[in-house]
Amino acid sequence: GKKLCKRTLKLVRRASEAKCLKRGVKEVVKSIRRGQKGLCIIAGNISPIDVITHVPILCEEANIPYVYVPSKEDLATAGTTKRPTCCVLVLTKPAKGELEEDVKEKLKTDYDQVMSEVAEVTSSMF
């Protein structure tokens, strides 16, 4: 839904500011294989689709929830890059260093909110 999409993009923006974001298929796949946890966000308007077909499978094997957003351009804007991005991985903690407490709290509340909505959507599908 639109609400979830907006919240997800807001979460991506926060994660980007806090340096808790992996952009692009290569980086996301590498992070998942290394066992990093988070939320994977995949753009829906990718062509050819073969570029990202393996990402949801990897996510399911690693128990990482994933969600689709309509456009790769919106995903790039939220992730503060000019280049359109196929997928991003919002990490639960930054790759390097620690976050300030207030930034950490905001990121955690956004993350938890999106995660609960994703869980609701996926549970209603089965």
C-alpha positions, -999 to +999 in steps of 0.1 A: +000+000+000+009+037-003+012+042+034+037+013+038+057+025+007+060+060+022+071+047+056+096+024+039+111+052+019+113+073+050+131+044+068+156+042+038+163+080+042+169+077+079+191+046+074+211+064+047+217+094+070+228+070+098+251+050+074+231+018+079+223+012+043+237-011+016+229-001-019+228-022-051+225-059-058+262-068-053+264-050-020+231-064-007+239-100-017+273-097-001+258-084+032+232-111+033+258-138+026+279-124+055+250-129+078+240-092+084+204-087+094+179-061+083+151-053+059+156-057+021+137-032-001+135-041-038+123-018-066+095-031-087+103-015-121+136-033-128+143-045-163+156-071-171+140-087-140+167-114-139+190-089-123+172-092-089+153-125-091+178-143-068+176-116-040+142-126-025+153-162-024+185-152-006+164-132+018+141-160+026+170-184+032+185-159+056+152-151+073+154-115+062+121-098+054+118-080+021+094-056+006+088-041-029+085-004-037+072+008-071+102+027-085+140+025-084+142+062-088+122+068-055+145+043-038+176+061-050+162+095-039+154+081-004+188+066-003+204+099-011+220+089-044+213+102-079+217+068-095+186+046-096+190+016-072+175-019-077+176-028-041+188-017-007+194-034+026+185-014+058+209-028+085+199-030+121+233-015+131+259+005+112+288-014+095+314+009+113+312+026+147+282+034+168+252+056+164+242+085+186+214+075+210+187+098+195+195+088+159+195+051+170+160+056+186+145+072+156+159+046+132+147+018+155+111+031+158+109+036+120+124+001+114+101-016+139+070+002+124+078-009+089+087-044+101+054-049+119+035-037+088+055-061+065+047-089+090+010-080+088+010-081+050+029-113+048+007-131+074-025-120+056-012-135+024-009-171+038 
